[in-house]
Amino acid sequence: MKSVVTTVIASADAAGRFPTTSDLESVQGSIQRAAARLEAAEKLGNNLDNVAREAYDACIKKYPYLNNDGEANSTQVFKDKCLRDIKHYMRLIQYSLIVGGTGPLDEWGIAGQREVYRALNLPTAPYVEALKFARNRGCAPRDMSAQALVEYNALLDYTINSLS
């Protein structure tokens, strides 16, 4: 899995060199932010269902149709899948906070997502709306410390940009 440490080592190895001072400073920065990332991961893990539900409710409020085939049954099925996918993205964000890199998001959430959504004719705008809501809803110190919120929001922004 890709993390700051594995990325630095892989880059140095590919170049046939030892990690440079700059490489090691990057790793050190990641380690210094580890406590904040783990705090954010813990807070998200303890509230994942609530965070995902609030984000889902915000996207349904903005995109109440979410399916234009006119069938209530399939619309509910799509809405259920939308909530499931939002929870999935939030779990991947939690995993990324733990490993200190975007590896889980890149490998399990982003790789090929646009092609899948295009092939299935699924809009990404509701997911973007949900993730933006989650980002804007977070508050320090109510939800977590300021540094933990920075780490959490950075991964939300990364995911939002990948879906946009």
C-alpha angles and dihedrals in degrees: 000000000000117000133150091269096048092044093052093047093046092049093049092045092049089052091048094240142105118260112280127229088261090053091051092048088055091053091046091052090052092050091049090055093046095097091053092047092049091048090052091046091051094048091047092047092051092050104027096121093048094045091049093046093051091047091048092049090052092052092046089051091055096036105031094160099054089163126045100196092098096233115124093204096056090042089058090047090052091047090051090051090047091056090046091052093048089053089049092053091047091052090050089050088052091050090048090052089054097049094040096234144070095258098114092046093046096046102038107021112027108030106098095351096125091051091049093048091047093047092050092040091237120156118233095200094087091054091048090050092050093049092046089052091051090049094048093043095058114101135186126246094007095062104017142330120297094253092048089051090051090054092046094047092048090060092045089052090048091053093044091052091049091054095043 
